[in-house]
Amino acid sequence: MGRAFVYVILGGGVAAGYAALEFSRRHVAPGELCIISEESVAPYERPALSKGYLLPENPARLPQFHTCVGANEERLTPKWYREKGIELILGTRVKSADLKKKALVTMAGETITYKYLIVATGARALKLEEFGVWGSEAENVCYLRDIADADRMVNVMKNCAGKSAVIIGGGYIGMECTAALVTNKIKVTMVFPEKHLMARLFTAKMAEFYENYYKERGVKFVKGNVLTSFENDPSGKVTAVILRDGTRIPTDMVVVGIGIRANTSLFDGLEKGGAKLALEKGGIKVNGKMQTSDSSVYAVGDVAAFPVKLFGNDIRRLEHVDSARKTARHAVSAIMAPDETGDLDYLPFFYSRVFSLSWQFYGDNVGEVVHFGDFPNSRFGAYWVNEGRIIGAFLEGGSKEDYEAIAKVVKTRAKVSDVGELEKLGLEFAFRESQKLIESTGTGSGSISGVGTSMGALMEKPLYKWHATAGVVAAASIAVFAYWYGWKRRRW
């Protein structure tokens, strides 16, 4: 028993949806493409799970956030796939891959063959058991990676209003889930081993701002400590967490966000006779066209480790939705139009929204840090300067034009002759450099991979250090529900 396709996308996350849209726009014929996914629903915008999905009022639900609404594109509902002749093979797990035969075998024993395979298997949430802590199976211990996880968390939260929760982890998931729990009137204690929140990105000064903001909303922090065990009641529910130093924290629910690991097991060759692709940085190594060591296989999204031109083609594996979207589209372009597709020139981009705050980061956070802006009023940023050039930039509370400006100085590796002057100018530096670029090239418009920048729009704003527009003021006063739930008009 088996089926044959020209193109197979293995994995049903964000990258799969954007790849499908690109295939459609390049006129893939009906019956040539399929998506194989372990999930039972068509691809969706995963960031919605830690934002709108967890709201107590008017929560986001499918089909509202199927891909590709996160980039203001079409919403690819199951009907869309049917109309395009793209087969969704859902609720299906692949147990083995044979690269020589170009065949995948499902748990049910079906063989699915391909001419081209796009591996979009993403990543899985790290489990406490992998660190020697047992008890994740308790009904009030939650992870967040897919809709099933989100549904479970929503059900647990409903029984915890006015009660308490412990968040294990101080990264993306920890910060966003904490904001959601607080919105659901749950008291939160965050526990993490680092010295401050989001240690992989935030400086101590930046983290201090966010920690104070969270404390004002009742959040407690336990830093430099880790979970070692649970206390449970007779039914198996967790009633307290025990930390390494012996601290006991009573709780009604636990949310674990301690990182992810790329799903490479089908291709690491560890099983006897298993498929083998080159691996690096914890993912599947690809070239600038997202092509693996097997010329018929491409990898995209969280599972792909690809060369980043901005970093001298250093191989990076980027765990963010923007990377998933862009690498997926690039892989399809490389497959369908190889002679017209060069190497991906991607600007690493990360963002988050918590409460009424919103930040964006571009590039890399290495080198000397230069902070700027108005921290007390939630409009601030930072540049990272290495060998006299800007290689990273962060901004909280900016407008679309502000974010485009900092993206431009990172993409062009703007030269910095005086760090003190850079600190003084702050955001104005980015706008001045953008103006210089326009004057030197004689053009009023341009684009940045991963940003979609209109330089003409950039220069419509005056070159002030901060742009306290009415839109920013209004955004600060919008209730958290409306802020998060603006999915119809905003990027996830």
BELJO-V871127 format. One record per run of one state. SS is the DSSP state (alpha for helix, beta for strand, coil for the rest). FROM is the first residue (numbers start at 0). TO is the last residue. Records with the same first field share a line. If there is no record, write none. Layout:
SS = FROM-TO ; FROM-TO
This chain:
coil = 0-0 ; 4-5 ; 10-12 ; 25-31 ; 36-42 ; 44-44 ; 50-50 ; 54-64 ; 66-67 ; 71-76 ; 84-85 ; 89-92 ; 98-101 ; 106-109 ; 113-114 ; 119-121 ; 125-126 ; 131-139 ; 142-145 ; 158-162 ; 168-170 ; 183-185 ; 192-202 ; 215-218 ; 223-225 ; 232-236 ; 243-246 ; 250-251 ; 256-258 ; 262-263 ; 268-274 ; 276-277 ; 280-281 ; 285-289 ; 291-295 ; 299-299 ; 311-312 ; 316-319 ; 336-336 ; 340-347 ; 354-355 ; 363-366 ; 374-377 ; 386-387 ; 396-398 ; 411-413 ; 415-417 ; 425-425 ; 441-453 ; 458-468 ; 477-478 ; 484-491
beta = 1-3 ; 6-9 ; 32-35 ; 43-43 ; 65-65 ; 86-88 ; 93-97 ; 102-105 ; 110-112 ; 115-118 ; 122-124 ; 140-141 ; 163-167 ; 186-191 ; 219-222 ; 226-231 ; 237-242 ; 247-249 ; 252-255 ; 259-261 ; 267-267 ; 275-275 ; 278-279 ; 282-284 ; 290-290 ; 296-298 ; 303-307 ; 313-315 ; 348-353 ; 356-362 ; 367-373 ; 378-385 ; 388-395 ; 414-414
alpha = 13-24 ; 45-49 ; 51-53 ; 68-70 ; 77-83 ; 127-130 ; 146-157 ; 171-182 ; 203-214 ; 264-266 ; 300-302 ; 308-310 ; 320-335 ; 337-339 ; 399-410 ; 418-424 ; 426-440 ; 454-457 ; 469-476 ; 479-483
